[in-house]
Amino acid sequence: MQVETLVHAHWLIPAEPQGKIFAQHSIAIDKGRIAAILPTHEAREQIHAKNTLELDEHALIPGLINTHTHSPMTLFRGLADDMPLMTWLNDHIWPAEARWIQPDFIADGTTLAVAEMLRNGVTCFNDMYFFPDITAQVAAEAGMRAVVGLILVDFPSAWAKDPDDYLNKAIQVHDAFRKEELIQTIFSPHAPYSVSDEPLQKMSTLANELDLPVHMHVHETQDEIEQSLNQYGMRPLERLQKLNLLTPSLIAVHMTQLTDSEIDAVAEAGSHVAHCPESNLKLASGFCPVQKLLETGVNVALGTDSAASNNDLDILGEMRSAALLGKGVAQNASAIPAEQVLNMATINGAKALGLDKEIGSLEVGKSADMVAIDLNTLGCQPVYNPLSQIVYSSNRTQVTDVWVAGQQLVRNGQLTRMDESAIIARAKTWREKIHGETPNR
């Protein structure tokens, strides 16, 4: 067999079947897809490649999927810390957005986010922010896979003047990128407290017509629950259910405030949950009952949230946090094992986004979205179980190589298509602009 690229790895961890580890295996890549997976000794005999890569001390895993973020907000990283969600939003983030959101902010913030995520092993991200057309363009030019959120809120912004304008622009963005191989779209109403019933109903109709999923912050804080009870006389999930939004198309983000009956309702509806453990911890929003959700059959994926509330876009870090926090919340040391966490960061995210036939696991025929992690480090030795080492011992600096659709976007720890120095310089320029109008804290 003649292929473009052949990668020999010490360990191959495909995500499906869950927990399976193959020692001394190789992956052949051709025309952007996985052409073959086989033992390395067979690959050396049977496959001829234009490019061959030896990863003698590495584990090869599927590309990581960040199922919830707000990529341009990297430029607000560290702007406001150590405060609860609504104070953080009302007093700091929303005023900053009103002042600074414009096309070049979106472009530079997304560029910084894409570069950071690629270096961290993230090959696909699900975004929610203003000017989604710019985010889509930046991701496409970088060669990264993105699901761009068609944002919807009740209030005006630099992107749109009212809910109808948001929805009209959503259709325009969807149409503009529908033929772009690496870009998908998703409806992204911000939250139950920021979008009223009529716009949600209009959006639901459009989502059904266009066959698009819906991505929304839901049950993030106790304050959100109390607001909904005061305004609507019901909890947010009940309201979404009455609006026919609790469906297999819904990705509910955060979900820290859940009753057992609500967990059952989510499972029965087939909705997905995007778990953001570090953002939830930092904002003291609450604890997502991940083990209970998994036990009822809910598909749980992982997200970072924004770099303004996390303060990084590191899914490897989220994996460790999710595993440890999940055990503490469940009061069960066997809850959320390493193999489950890897799936949350890969195939579960793909399922939530409707992309599991294309990405999320290392399987012949799927897109060659994959990541190499160097386990030959002091902090990972000795290696008894490479999957366990990835979740509990590794960090993002050990990501050496990253491919999206067969294109190597990170080689030996260096970005191949993006200028890291220029990206950092632009971020510093924004820091000088924003810092000049932000009091020192």
Secondary structure as UniProt FT lines:
FT   STRAND          2..12
FT   TURN            18..19
FT   STRAND          22..30
FT   TURN            31..32
FT   STRAND          33..39
FT   HELIX           40..46
FT   STRAND          48..62
FT   STRAND          64..69
FT   HELIX           71..76
FT   TURN            77..78
FT   HELIX           85..88
FT   HELIX           89..93
FT   HELIX           94..100
FT   HELIX           103..119
FT   TURN            120..121
FT   STRAND          122..127
FT   HELIX           132..142
FT   STRAND          145..152
FT   HELIX           163..177
FT   TURN            178..179
FT   TURN            181..182
FT   STRAND          183..189
FT   TURN            192..194
FT   HELIX           197..210
FT   STRAND          214..218
FT   HELIX           222..232
FT   HELIX           236..242
FT   TURN            243..244
FT   TURN            248..249
FT   STRAND          250..254
FT   HELIX           260..269
FT   STRAND          272..275
FT   HELIX           277..282
FT   TURN            283..284
FT   HELIX           290..295
FT   TURN            296..297
FT   STRAND          299..302
FT   TURN            307..308
FT   HELIX           315..330
FT   TURN            333..334
FT   HELIX           338..344
FT   TURN            345..346
FT   HELIX           347..352
FT   TURN            353..354
FT   TURN            356..358
FT   TURN            364..365
FT   STRAND          370..374
FT   HELIX           378..380
FT   HELIX           386..392
FT   HELIX           396..398
FT   STRAND          399..404
FT   TURN            405..406
FT   STRAND          407..411
FT   TURN            412..413
FT   STRAND          414..415
FT   HELIX           420..435
FT   TURN            436..437
//
